[in-house]
């Protein structure tokens, strides 16, 4: 026999059913009927006319692969005019011992068996500064203007700014060490007393972030209910951070002759000239709708721009002035301009060089970008 609790539950369920059967006809009676056409048929409910794909906001990430400059124009600072530090001598001032005419004069005046300095000429006159592949992050916002065409604006940041190549870094280190070896060979002559030589090199890549701002138009090439394939054409602006790559070499040499002291500092800075330049954007991609609002995409784009890699060199040599001043100390190699040290300013190392452009890349610079994205439609 059913328990009283079970009988009570069945009774409650039958009562709720009876109430629903009573309310349902009343609710239908209160619901307004849909409008009917001339034939007495119901008209379909108005559709939502909002286009969920009119705007798209895409967040993208991928790899930026810039091409390295393969050719360019180069030149070293010109040879200085004769200075005539002392009458009858073939001498001229130089901006540094590390490159150009200064290296030539120093090496020509070394004693037999001396260790010549390896000049920085190869670094200054070649593509020592280049871009390497790196990650890219950015966003794109686009608007449909027709079923086939979309206008878009993109902003990307990539870690591909100019930096010294590995071969350039090695050449800089070779010149740094060569400064010590060359002056060590020169000061091995007993004429120089209490010699001291040092050389340091500091290489910095500066800001490694580049910004790419572009506007483009997407053309739909093929579409299925959930996927699209498109081509992209546009223009943009490439901008680099405030600090570019630099390399600074600082060489110091000092000695005594009898009771007279001589000391000088050779400071060289190699840098890249930062610039902004426009580019032509070409590419294509694919997008796939996951839901009414969300989707995924993939794009391959190529940016074509003009030459952009520029190498410059500057110097700021210092000759220590002692009191009382002395006449120059002269070292002469066979058939070479005179190598002159002085403690009154009349030294071979005495020309300050303002930033001088030694290399400019030529040709078209190519950058490829492969990205994947997640977009929101609204």
Long-range contacts (C-beta under 8 A, 24 or more apart in sequence): 51-144, 52-292, 52-293, 52-377, 52-378, 53-144, 53-377, 54-143, 54-144, 54-378, 55-141, 55-142, 55-143, 55-144, 55-377, 55-378, 56-140, 56-141, 56-142, 56-143, 56-150, 56-375, 56-376, 56-377, 56-378, 57-139, 57-140, 57-141, 57-375, 57-376, 57-378, 58-139, 58-140, 58-141, 58-142, 58-297, 58-373, 58-374, 58-375, 58-376, 59-138, 59-139, 59-373, 59-374, 59-375, 60-136, 60-137, 60-138, 60-139, 60-140, 60-156, 60-297, 60-299, 60-371, 60-372, 60-373, 61-135, 61-136, 61-137, 61-138, 61-371, 61-372, 61-373, 62-135, 62-136, 62-369, 62-370, 62-371, 62-372, 63-133, 63-134, 63-135, 63-136, 63-369, 63-370, 63-371, 64-133, 64-134, 64-135, 64-136, 64-156, 64-158, 64-159, 64-160, 64-367, 64-368, 64-369, 65-133, 65-367, 65-368, 65-369, 65-370, 66-131, 66-132, 66-133, 66-160, 66-365, 66-366, 66-367, 66-368, 67-365, 67-366, 67-367, 67-368, 68-127, 68-130, 68-131, 69-127, 69-130, 69-307, 69-309, 69-361, 69-362, 69-363, 69-365, 70-127, 70-363, 71-361, 71-362, 71-363, 72-126, 72-127, 72-307, 72-309, 72-359, 72-360, 72-361, 72-362, 73-359, 73-360, 73-362, 74-124, 74-125, 74-126, 74-358, 74-359, 74-360, 75-125, 75-357, 75-358, 76-100, 76-121, 76-124, 76-125, 76-358, 77-101, 77-313, 77-353, 77-356, 77-358, 80-351, 83-346, 83-350, 85-328, 85-338, 85-340, 85-342, 85-346, 85-347, 85-348, 86-327, 86-328, 86-330, 86-340, 89-330, 89-338, 89-340, 90-337, 90-338, 91-337, 91-338, 91-340, 91-348, 92-337, 92-348, 93-347, 93-348, 93-349, 93-350, 93-351, 94-348, 94-349, 94-350, 94-351, 95-315, 95-317, 95-349, 95-351, 95-352, 95-353, 96-266, 96-268, 96-315, 96-317, 96-349, 96-353, 97-179, 97-182, 97-251, 97-266, 97-349, 98-175, 98-179, 98-249, 98-251, 98-266, 98-268, 99-124, 99-175, 99-268, 99-313, 102-348, 102-349, 105-336, 105-337, 105-339, 105-348, 106-182, 106-186, 106-339, 107-182, 108-333, 108-334, 108-335, 108-336, 108-337, 109-186, 109-331, 109-332, 109-333, 109-336, 109-339, 110-182, 110-185, 110-186, 110-333, 111-185, 111-186, 111-188, 111-189, 113-185, 114-182, 114-185, 114-186, 114-188, 115-178, 115-181, 115-182, 115-184, 115-185, 116-178, 116-182, 117-175, 117-178, 117-179, 117-181, 117-182, 118-171, 118-174, 118-175, 118-178, 119-175, 120-171, 120-172, 120-175, 120-249, 120-268, 120-270, 120-313, 122-171, 123-168, 123-171, 123-172, 123-175, 123-270, 123-311, 124-270, 124-311, 124-313, 124-358, 124-359, 125-358, 125-359, 126-359, 127-165, 127-309, 127-359, 127-361, 128-164, 128-165, 128-167, 128-168, 128-171, 128-270, 128-311, 128-359, 129-162, 129-163, 129-164, 129-165, 129-168, 129-245, 129-272, 129-309, 129-311, 130-162, 130-163, 130-165, 130-309, 131-160, 131-161, 131-162, 131-163, 131-367, 132-160, 132-163, 133-160, 134-158, 134-159, 134-160, 134-208, 135-159, 136-160, 136-369, 136-371, 138-212, 138-371, 140-373, 142-218, 147-220, 148-219, 148-220, 149-217, 149-218, 149-219, 149-220, 150-217, 150-218, 150-220, 150-230, 151-215, 151-216, 151-217, 151-218, 152-215, 152-216, 152-217, 152-218, 152-232, 152-234, 153-214, 153-215, 154-212, 154-213, 154-214, 154-215, 154-216, 154-236, 155-211, 155-212, 155-213, 156-211, 156-212, 156-213, 156-214, 156-369, 157-209, 157-210, 157-211, 157-212, 158-209, 158-210, 158-212, 158-369, 159-208, 159-209, 159-210, 160-208, 160-210, 160-367, 161-205, 161-206, 161-207, 161-208, 161-209, 161-210, 161-240, 161-241, 161-244, 162-240, 162-244, 162-245, 162-272, 162-309, 163-205, 163-206, 163-208, 163-245, 164-203, 164-205, 164-245, 164-247, 168-247, 169-203, 172-201, 172-203, 172-247, 172-249, 172-270, 173-201, 175-201, 175-249, 176-200, 176-201, 176-249, 176-251, 179-249, 179-251, 179-266, 183-251, 183-253, 186-331, 187-253, 187-255, 191-257, 192-255, 192-256, 192-257, 193-255, 193-256, 193-257, 193-258, 194-254, 194-255, 194-256, 195-253, 195-254, 195-255, 196-252, 196-253, 196-254, 196-255, 197-251, 197-252, 197-253, 197-254, 198-251, 198-252, 199-249, 199-250, 199-251, 199-252, 200-249, 200-250, 200-251, 201-247, 201-248, 201-249, 201-250, 202-247, 202-248, 202-250, 203-245, 203-246, 203-247, 204-243, 204-245, 204-246, 204-247, 205-245, 206-241, 206-243, 206-244, 206-245, 206-246, 207-240, 207-241, 207-242, 207-243, 207-244, 208-241, 209-240, 209-241, 210-238, 210-239, 210-240, 210-241, 211-238, 211-239, 211-240, 212-236, 212-237, 212-238, 212-239, 212-279, 212-303, 213-237, 213-239, 214-279, 214-281, 214-303, 216-281, 221-284, 226-288, 226-289, 227-286, 227-287, 227-288, 227-289, 228-286, 228-287, 228-288, 229-284, 229-285, 229-286, 230-284, 230-285, 230-286, 230-287, 231-283, 231-284, 232-281, 232-282, 232-283, 232-284, 232-285, 232-299, 232-301, 233-281, 233-282, 234-280, 234-281, 235-278, 235-279, 235-280, 235-281, 236-278, 236-279, 236-281, 236-303, 237-276, 237-277, 237-278, 237-279, 238-276, 238-277, 238-278, 238-279, 238-303, 238-305, 238-308, 239-276, 240-274, 240-275, 240-276, 241-274, 242-274, 244-271, 244-272, 244-273, 244-274, 245-271, 245-272, 246-270, 246-271, 246-272, 247-271, 254-320, 255-341, 257-329, 260-322, 260-326, 260-329, 260-343, 261-320, 261-322, 261-343, 262-320, 262-322, 262-329, 262-341, 262-342, 262-343, 263-319, 263-320, 263-343, 264-317, 264-318, 264-319, 264-320, 264-341, 264-347, 264-349, 265-317, 265-318, 265-320, 266-315, 266-317, 266-349, 267-315, 267-316, 267-317, 267-318, 268-313, 268-314, 268-315, 269-313, 269-314, 269-315, 269-316, 270-311, 270-312, 270-313, 271-311, 271-312, 271-313, 271-314, 271-355, 272-309, 272-310, 272-311, 272-312, 273-310, 273-311, 273-312, 273-357, 275-308, 275-310, 277-305, 277-306, 277-308, 278-305, 279-303, 279-304, 279-305, 279-367, 280-304, 280-305, 283-369, 287-375, 289-377, 292-377, 293-376, 293-377, 293-378, 294-374, 294-375, 294-376, 294-377, 295-374, 295-375, 295-377, 296-372, 296-373, 296-374, 296-375, 297-372, 297-373, 297-374, 297-375, 298-371, 298-372, 298-373, 299-369, 299-370, 299-371, 299-373, 300-368, 300-369, 300-370, 301-368, 301-369, 301-371, 302-366, 302-367, 302-368, 302-369, 303-366, 303-367, 303-369, 304-364, 304-365, 304-366, 305-364, 305-365, 305-367, 306-364, 306-365, 307-360, 307-361, 307-362, 307-363, 307-365, 308-361, 308-365, 309-359, 309-360, 309-361, 309-365, 310-357, 310-359, 310-360, 310-361, 311-357, 311-358, 311-359, 311-360, 312-355, 312-356, 312-357, 312-358, 313-353, 313-355, 313-356, 313-358, 314-353, 314-354, 314-355, 314-356, 315-351, 315-352, 315-353, 316-352, 317-349, 317-350, 317-351, 317-352, 319-343, 319-345, 319-347, 319-349, 319-350, 321-345
